[in-house]
Amino acid sequence: MNMKIKEKYNLTRSQEMYAEYLMQGYSQRKAYILAYPEAKDMKPSTVDLLAYKLFHNSNLKKRYDELCEMRTEENIRKAIW
C-alpha cells in the first residue's frame, strides 16, 4: 500500500484491499472475504455484519469515496478521447 494513502486514511492493508474490491464490483460480503481470507470460515451473517461495520468506518468510507471519484474522472477522460 502506498505510504501516502496509509498516512492519509490510517487504513490497514486489508481495509485498503476491501475498498478496492468494492470498487471492482464485488459485494460487501465477497470483498470482505477476499480482503480477510480467515472470514471464509465464518457464518455468512457474521461476515455480513463485519463487512457492514467496516464499510461504515469513516476512514474507509473516505477512501472508498476517493476511489469512486478517481474512477469517475478516469471514465470522463476516456469518454473525451
N, C-alpha and C positions, 0 to 999 in steps of 0.2 A: 504494500500500500504506500502510496505517495505520502511522504512525511508532512507536507503542507496540509493534505486532507486530514491526516491523523491529528495534527495540531489544531486545525480549524474546527473539526467536528468532534474530536475526542472519541472516535469510534474504534472498536476492536476490528481486527481483520475479518472476523466472522460477520460482524454487523455491516461492514462495508460490502462484503460479498452478498449478504441478504438484500441490501438496497440494489445492488447491481443485478441480481437475479430477478428482482421485481421489475426492473426496467427492461429486462429481456422478455417479459411477459408471463413469467411463472406466477402461479397463485401464491398467496402468503404461506400456505402450508408447504408447498413444494420448495419455495425459496428458502424457507427456514430449514427444511431437511437437508437441502444442498449445502447451505452455509454451516449447519451444525449436524454433521453426519451421525452423531450419537442419538439424535432425535428420531432416527428411523425406527428405533425400537420402542418408542413411546406410543401411547394411545393417540389416535388422531385428535381427540378432543383436547388433550394436553398440548399437542403441537399447535393446534389452532389458537389456544389461549396464549401460549408463549409468543407465537407469531404476531398476534393482535397487539399484545403488550409492547413488543419490540417496535412494531410499526408506529406506535404512538409515543415512542421515545422522542423527545423534542430534537435532540441532535440528529438522530437517524432521519426524522421527518424533514429536517432542513437539508440534509444531504440528498435525500430522495427528490425533494423539490428542485434542488440544483441539477441533479441528473436529468429530470424532466425538462428543465429549461434548456440544458445543453442539447438534448435530443431534438427539441423543437427548433432551436437555432440551426442545427445541422440539417434538419429536414427543409427548412426555409432556404438555406444555401443551395441544397441540391435542387430544389424546385426552380430557383432562379437560373441556374445553369442548365 
